[in-house]
Amino acid sequence: MRDTFHYLSMNFHYGKIQLNQAIIAIQTGNLRKGENLLAEAEGKLKSWNVLQSDLALAYLLLHENSKAVAVIQDALHQNPSWEEHLSAFYLLKDEPGMEGLIDERNFAEKDWISAISFLAELNRDTQASSVCLQALQQFPRSSFLHYLHGKALLSTGKQEEAKKELQKAVELDLSNDEAINFLNHSVR
């Protein structure tokens, strides 16, 4: 029994490391290495439900949406409470297999933040900016949403618009250190 637990925990440990290495390799353009590491990691992590978001992220970085959806469906099948992570995958809401799983009409502010942060992690800043505008319709006084919008605008080269959003974020919350730092160090 102890040997089985040790084997499983070592698989988890090494699988997690390989998954992180795969994501970094993909993000830095080494797709073949990333794909190989991802395949190894997925085999080691098959029975663990805690890293499905990272697995789905890796597949999204590879533009393999259907595989990301399969990971999400598997996560939900293994653990129905995993649905709390679904808002991060807002970008997949219209993909086959995701129908009815994500309804932004029921999003709380934290759900929008999760969706936008995930888009930013995928370097989809134009899409993140668009989703920020949608979220700000519902939560116009959210300092963090204004900050995320400013960050996305900055990444797309829209300095003046970014500055206004970051200033609005600070105006709404004087303790928003992220927005203050971006204003002081990233905006001209």
Phi, psi and omega per residue, in radians:
M1 nan -0.804 3.139
R2 -1.082 -0.702 3.129
D3 -1.120 -0.673 3.116
T4 -1.121 -0.775 3.115
F5 -1.096 -0.764 3.130
H6 -1.055 -0.785 3.128
Y7 -1.059 -0.822 -3.126
L8 -1.138 -0.728 -3.126
S9 -1.211 -0.598 3.072
M10 -1.189 -0.693 3.062
N11 -1.031 -0.772 3.126
F12 -1.071 -0.856 -3.103
H13 -1.025 -0.911 -3.109
Y14 -1.229 -0.596 3.085
G15 -1.113 -0.708 3.111
K16 -1.117 -0.760 3.104
I17 -1.075 -0.816 -3.132
Q18 -1.113 -0.646 3.119
L19 -1.128 -0.776 3.089
N20 -1.090 -0.712 3.094
Q21 -1.125 -0.666 3.123
A22 -1.097 -0.797 -3.136
I23 -1.076 -0.775 3.133
I24 -1.118 -0.758 3.134
A25 -1.066 -0.751 3.136
I26 -1.139 -0.786 -3.128
Q27 -1.101 -0.516 -3.125
T28 -1.652 0.132 3.025
G29 1.592 0.077 3.112
N30 -1.640 1.295 -2.999
L31 -1.129 -0.762 -3.105
R32 -1.044 -0.826 3.116
K33 -1.086 -0.753 3.130
G34 -1.066 -0.760 3.126
E35 -1.116 -0.734 3.128
N36 -1.124 -0.796 3.116
L37 -1.122 -0.674 3.124
L38 -1.095 -0.756 3.129
A39 -1.083 -0.750 3.109
E40 -1.135 -0.773 -3.117
A41 -1.104 -0.768 -3.098
E42 -1.075 -0.660 3.095
G43 -1.093 -0.682 -3.126
K44 -1.326 -0.461 -3.039
L45 -1.749 0.099 -3.023
K46 -0.902 -0.714 -3.059
S47 -1.612 0.085 -3.132
W48 -1.879 2.259 -3.053
N49 -1.650 -0.082 -2.964
V50 -1.483 -0.226 -3.077
L51 -1.983 0.316 -3.122
Q52 -1.081 -0.610 3.114
S53 -1.070 -0.724 3.121
D54 -1.216 -0.662 3.070
L55 -1.072 -0.803 3.129
A56 -1.097 -0.697 3.091
L57 -1.001 -0.816 -3.133
A58 -1.032 -0.765 3.126
Y59 -1.174 -0.619 3.085
L60 -1.166 -0.654 3.080
L61 -1.101 -0.520 3.096
L62 -1.509 0.020 -3.105
H63 1.087 0.601 3.095
E64 -1.894 1.252 -3.059
N65 -1.033 -0.694 -3.098
S66 -1.122 -0.609 3.089
K67 -1.233 -0.645 3.075
A68 -1.088 -0.738 3.110
V69 -1.087 -0.731 3.121
A70 -1.066 -0.700 3.102
V71 -1.098 -0.771 -3.138
I72 -1.109 -0.785 3.122
Q73 -1.077 -0.716 3.110
D74 -1.111 -0.734 3.119
A75 -1.060 -0.763 3.129
L76 -1.165 -0.627 3.117
H77 -1.161 -0.752 3.140
Q78 -1.224 -0.600 -3.036
N79 -2.631 1.668 -3.086
P80 -0.987 -0.441 3.130
S81 -1.281 -0.120 3.075
W82 -1.113 -0.221 -3.135
E83 -1.019 -0.347 3.095
E84 -1.082 -0.313 3.121
H85 -1.576 -0.134 -3.008
L86 -1.058 -0.603 -3.080
S87 -1.040 -0.515 3.099
A88 -1.060 -0.481 -3.074
F89 -1.713 0.496 3.105
Y90 -0.897 -0.639 -3.126
L91 -1.080 -0.294 3.140
L92 -1.752 0.104 -2.969
K93 -1.015 -0.458 -3.122
D94 -1.765 0.104 3.133
E95 -1.315 2.566 3.030
P96 -0.968 2.320 -3.113
G97 1.685 -0.195 -3.134
M98 -1.899 -0.006 -3.091
E99 -0.941 2.231 3.067
G100 1.371 -0.051 -3.112
L101 -1.460 -0.526 -3.073
I102 -2.161 2.071 3.126
D103 -2.188 1.753 -3.070
E104 -1.129 -0.265 3.085
R105 -1.122 -0.363 3.129
N106 -1.786 0.161 -3.094
F107 -1.226 2.329 2.925
A108 -1.528 2.986 3.137
E109 -0.969 -0.736 -3.127
K110 -1.092 -0.542 3.112
D111 -1.182 -0.761 3.095
W112 -1.102 -0.731 3.135
I113 -1.062 -0.733 3.113
S114 -1.091 -0.800 -3.133
A115 -1.094 -0.778 -3.102
I116 -1.226 -0.723 3.129
S117 -1.083 -0.662 3.124
F118 -1.176 -0.721 3.068
L119 -1.051 -0.731 3.119
A120 -1.109 -0.685 3.114
E121 -1.098 -0.499 3.109
L122 -1.536 0.086 -3.099
N123 1.040 0.630 3.084
R124 -1.840 1.118 -2.986
D125 -1.200 -0.609 3.091
T126 -1.112 -0.777 3.101
Q127 -1.155 -0.684 3.107
A128 -1.066 -0.731 3.120
S129 -1.083 -0.750 3.126
S130 -1.106 -0.744 3.128
V131 -1.196 -0.601 3.057
C132 -1.015 -0.794 3.139
L133 -1.040 -0.724 3.105
Q134 -1.093 -0.798 -3.123
A135 -1.162 -0.668 -3.126
L136 -1.195 -0.357 3.014
Q137 -1.094 -0.652 -3.115
Q138 -1.532 -0.578 -3.073
F139 -2.272 1.179 -3.048
P140 -1.168 -0.304 -3.109
R141 -1.792 0.337 3.125
S142 -1.501 1.911 3.108
S143 -1.049 -0.722 -3.081
F144 -1.193 -0.638 3.083
L145 -1.159 -0.682 3.073
H146 -1.118 -0.707 3.081
Y147 -1.045 -0.860 3.137
L148 -1.062 -0.673 3.112
H149 -1.137 -0.773 3.095
G150 -1.047 -0.736 3.122
K151 -1.097 -0.761 3.125
A152 -1.129 -0.752 3.118
L153 -1.092 -0.711 3.124
L154 -1.064 -0.725 -3.134
S155 -1.175 -0.402 3.116
T156 -1.692 0.142 3.052
G157 1.483 0.221 -3.116
K158 -1.695 1.293 -3.030
Q159 -0.992 -0.887 -3.063
E160 -1.134 -0.787 3.107
E161 -1.098 -0.721 3.126
A162 -1.054 -0.773 -3.134
K163 -1.044 -0.748 3.130
K164 -1.102 -0.746 3.134
E165 -1.151 -0.730 3.132
L166 -1.173 -0.671 3.073
Q167 -1.120 -0.689 3.104
K168 -1.114 -0.700 3.116
A169 -1.042 -0.766 -3.139
V170 -1.229 -0.680 3.102
E171 -1.024 -0.696 -3.131
L172 -1.335 -0.463 -3.129
D173 -2.629 1.768 -3.095
L174 -1.128 -0.240 3.137
S175 -1.749 0.238 3.112
N176 -1.364 1.473 -3.061
D177 -1.085 -0.593 3.126
E178 -1.069 -0.826 -3.141
A179 -1.133 -0.724 3.127
I180 -1.067 -0.784 3.131
N181 -1.099 -0.726 3.111
F182 -1.125 -0.718 3.113
L183 -1.095 -0.723 -3.087
N184 -1.358 -0.459 -2.982
H185 -2.134 -0.285 -3.024
S186 -2.078 -0.335 -3.080
V187 -1.830 2.336 3.100
R188 -1.577 nan nan
